[in-house]
Amino acid sequence: MRTFVSVPLGELSDAVADAQTPLNMSGVDPIDPTQAHVTLKFLGETDDPDAVVEAVERAVAASEVTPFDCYVAGYGVFPSLEYISVIWAGITQGSQQLTTLHEHVDRETTALGFDAEEYDFTPHATLARMRDARSKSVIQEVVAERDPELGTARVGGVELTQSTRTEAGPEYETVAEIPL
């Protein structure tokens, strides 16, 4: 199964949908707002999900992060404004806790044989993916000129999530919930 470790932001689904409105254009594929989340670590193919759950439980315990509020606001893109593949909303409060969780999850899952992260962790919630560059200049303007405030989500735990690719986009299913 294809998996990742995440923090769900489902309670912000209406705000995510609102933030996606100016992104609705040719060449841009919005994510399902009800599945909004912050990815702590993408794992990929996972043969032993029970071992991963145990590793994430160890990571959460070692992090000593307790439930916290996560404020989501603003637009950003990966990898750059010149070549946009992902459009996201940033985390302006709670980023330190998310970074701490990411570091511990990365350490524990790397010990299981998963690849260590190659990039600096940027806490964010993906809003859409660019399929092609047809609307690049408009997206650049939206990102530069707008600063949406999506609101606050209470983070009480992390999830191991299974991702299944479909023609309509990825579908996510929670494999396990690990409370903080």
PyMOL commands that set and color helices and strands:
alter all, ss='L'
color gray80, all
select helices_A, chain A and resi 10-23+33-35+49-63+95-111+136-145
alter helices_A, ss='H'
color red, helices_A
select strands_A, chain A and resi 2-8+28-30+37-45+68-79+84-93+124-130+149-155+157-164+171-179
alter strands_A, ss='S'
color yellow, strands_A
deselect
rebuild
show_as cartoon
